[in-house]
Amino acid sequence: MSDNAATIERFYSAFQKLDYAGMNACYSEDIVFSDPVFGLLRGNEVRCMWEMLCKNATDFSLQFSNIELLDEEYGTCSWIASYTFSKTGRKVVNRIKAYMKLKDGIIIEHSDAFRLSTWIGQALGWKGVLFGWTGFMKKAVQKNARRNLQRFMEKKLPGQTPATQF
């Protein structure tokens, strides 16, 4: 197994255990991350996002498969996260495709792709099913996620959270 494939495996094995420190150890100091919920995050924002999600996870399980190296610096992986969404108590099964850029066995860019409207429908129930496809609902979910991350970071890193990024 190559260094890059081993790094991806290490990241998701740590995630299965909700070991955010192990996950974050796979990232470069200036990691860039994006997904449909949080949008674009950098550095400590990424590390704090994983810590927040891991600490708040309920009924969590994760499966990963299909680690594929596209070339010497890009890799992909499929993963499925199952958990209870804390705000509504609803079960979510999120099917995700990860795209990563790696250098010297460290993840320097990470992007997760999934259908946000499907996630909203599962997490929010009938309102999410009816309105999850709308730009208004998607923006509300994104704004709430960013606000929660900002609050988490303000508690963890007082005075270090650039409010203008949220």
SULSUL-V388994 format. One record per residue. N is the residue number from 1. PSI is psi in degrees with one decimal (* if undefined). D_CENTER is the distance of its C-alpha to the mean C-alpha in Angstrom with 1 decimal. Layout:
# SULSUL-V388994
n:N psi:PSI d_center:D_CENTER
n:N psi:PSI d_center:D_CENTER
This chain:
# SULSUL-V388994
n:1 psi:133.9 d_center:24.7
n:2 psi:164.5 d_center:23.8
n:3 psi:-42.6 d_center:22.1
n:4 psi:-43.3 d_center:19.1
n:5 psi:-39.3 d_center:18.9
n:6 psi:-37.9 d_center:19.3
n:7 psi:-44.8 d_center:16.5
n:8 psi:-43.7 d_center:14.0
n:9 psi:-43.1 d_center:15.7
n:10 psi:-41.7 d_center:15.6
n:11 psi:-51.3 d_center:11.8
n:12 psi:-27.6 d_center:11.3
n:13 psi:-39.9 d_center:14.5
n:14 psi:-41.4 d_center:13.4
n:15 psi:-39.4 d_center:10.2
n:16 psi:-31.3 d_center:13.0
n:17 psi:4.5 d_center:14.8
n:18 psi:35.1 d_center:12.2
n:19 psi:82.6 d_center:13.4
n:20 psi:-30.9 d_center:11.1
n:21 psi:-41.4 d_center:14.2
n:22 psi:-38.3 d_center:14.5
n:23 psi:-49.9 d_center:11.0
n:24 psi:-24.8 d_center:11.7
n:25 psi:-18.1 d_center:15.1
n:26 psi:-8.3 d_center:14.0
n:27 psi:151.5 d_center:13.0
n:28 psi:164.1 d_center:15.8
n:29 psi:-36.5 d_center:16.9
n:30 psi:40.4 d_center:16.1
n:31 psi:142.7 d_center:12.7
n:32 psi:129.2 d_center:11.6
n:33 psi:148.2 d_center:8.1
n:34 psi:149.0 d_center:7.8
n:35 psi:169.9 d_center:6.6
n:36 psi:-21.4 d_center:9.2
n:37 psi:-52.1 d_center:8.3
n:38 psi:-18.4 d_center:7.9
n:39 psi:-145.9 d_center:9.8
n:40 psi:125.0 d_center:10.8
n:41 psi:155.4 d_center:10.1
n:42 psi:147.5 d_center:12.3
n:43 psi:-120.4 d_center:13.4
n:44 psi:-27.7 d_center:13.4
n:45 psi:-42.8 d_center:11.1
n:46 psi:-49.9 d_center:8.2
n:47 psi:-41.7 d_center:9.9
n:48 psi:-34.3 d_center:10.6
n:49 psi:-48.6 d_center:7.2
n:50 psi:-39.8 d_center:6.5
n:51 psi:-45.9 d_center:10.2
n:52 psi:-47.7 d_center:10.3
n:53 psi:-42.3 d_center:8.0
n:54 psi:-42.6 d_center:10.0
n:55 psi:-28.7 d_center:13.2
n:56 psi:0.2 d_center:13.0
n:57 psi:137.1 d_center:12.2
n:58 psi:135.8 d_center:15.4
n:59 psi:44.3 d_center:16.8
n:60 psi:137.2 d_center:13.8
n:61 psi:152.7 d_center:14.2
n:62 psi:136.8 d_center:12.4
n:63 psi:140.7 d_center:14.3
n:64 psi:152.8 d_center:13.8
n:65 psi:176.5 d_center:16.5
n:66 psi:45.0 d_center:18.0
n:67 psi:121.7 d_center:17.1
n:68 psi:126.7 d_center:19.1
n:69 psi:120.2 d_center:20.2
n:70 psi:-31.9 d_center:21.3
n:71 psi:-160.9 d_center:23.4
n:72 psi:-10.1 d_center:23.6
n:73 psi:-10.9 d_center:20.5
n:74 psi:138.0 d_center:18.1
n:75 psi:158.4 d_center:16.4
n:76 psi:164.0 d_center:14.4
n:77 psi:143.2 d_center:13.3
n:78 psi:139.5 d_center:12.9
n:79 psi:153.2 d_center:11.1
n:80 psi:122.2 d_center:11.6
n:81 psi:129.5 d_center:10.2
n:82 psi:130.8 d_center:13.1
n:83 psi:169.9 d_center:13.4
n:84 psi:125.2 d_center:15.5
n:85 psi:119.2 d_center:14.2
n:86 psi:-35.1 d_center:15.9
n:87 psi:-28.3 d_center:17.5
n:88 psi:-13.6 d_center:19.3
n:89 psi:12.7 d_center:19.5
n:90 psi:145.0 d_center:18.6
n:91 psi:134.3 d_center:17.2
n:92 psi:134.8 d_center:14.2
n:93 psi:105.4 d_center:13.8
n:94 psi:119.7 d_center:10.9
n:95 psi:120.7 d_center:11.9
n:96 psi:143.8 d_center:9.6
n:97 psi:122.4 d_center:11.0
n:98 psi:140.0 d_center:9.5
n:99 psi:126.9 d_center:11.8
n:100 psi:143.2 d_center:12.4
n:101 psi:129.6 d_center:15.4
n:102 psi:152.1 d_center:17.0
n:103 psi:124.9 d_center:20.1
n:104 psi:40.0 d_center:22.3
n:105 psi:15.9 d_center:19.8
n:106 psi:138.7 d_center:17.0
n:107 psi:123.6 d_center:13.8
n:108 psi:-21.4 d_center:14.6
n:109 psi:140.0 d_center:12.3
n:110 psi:124.0 d_center:9.0
n:111 psi:127.8 d_center:8.4
n:112 psi:132.3 d_center:6.8
n:113 psi:129.9 d_center:9.7
n:114 psi:162.8 d_center:10.7
n:115 psi:109.3 d_center:13.4
n:116 psi:-38.5 d_center:12.6
n:117 psi:-35.5 d_center:16.1
n:118 psi:-44.6 d_center:15.8
n:119 psi:-45.1 d_center:12.9
n:120 psi:-42.7 d_center:15.1
n:121 psi:-43.0 d_center:18.1
n:122 psi:-45.0 d_center:16.8
n:123 psi:-36.0 d_center:15.4
n:124 psi:-3.7 d_center:18.4
n:125 psi:-146.5 d_center:21.2
n:126 psi:-35.6 d_center:24.2
n:127 psi:-40.3 d_center:23.4
n:128 psi:-37.6 d_center:20.0
n:129 psi:-44.1 d_center:21.8
n:130 psi:-39.1 d_center:24.6
n:131 psi:-1.5 d_center:22.8
n:132 psi:-21.2 d_center:19.1
n:133 psi:-13.3 d_center:20.3
n:134 psi:148.9 d_center:21.8
n:135 psi:-36.7 d_center:20.6
n:136 psi:-47.9 d_center:21.6
n:137 psi:-42.0 d_center:19.3
n:138 psi:-44.5 d_center:16.3
n:139 psi:-36.6 d_center:17.1
n:140 psi:-42.4 d_center:17.7
n:141 psi:-44.7 d_center:14.3
n:142 psi:-43.8 d_center:12.6
n:143 psi:-41.3 d_center:15.3
n:144 psi:-42.4 d_center:14.8
n:145 psi:-44.8 d_center:11.1
n:146 psi:-38.7 d_center:12.2
n:147 psi:-42.0 d_center:15.3
n:148 psi:-40.2 d_center:13.7
n:149 psi:-42.7 d_center:11.8
n:150 psi:-43.9 d_center:15.1
n:151 psi:-43.1 d_center:17.0
n:152 psi:-45.1 d_center:15.1
n:153 psi:-36.7 d_center:15.6
n:154 psi:-35.6 d_center:19.2
n:155 psi:-39.8 d_center:20.0
n:156 psi:-40.9 d_center:18.5
n:157 psi:68.2 d_center:19.8
n:158 psi:132.5 d_center:22.8
n:159 psi:0.3 d_center:24.1
n:160 psi:-0.6 d_center:21.4
n:161 psi:113.1 d_center:19.1
n:162 psi:101.1 d_center:20.1
n:163 psi:-25.0 d_center:20.3
n:164 psi:-18.3 d_center:21.1
n:165 psi:-17.4 d_center:17.6
n:166 psi:* d_center:16.5
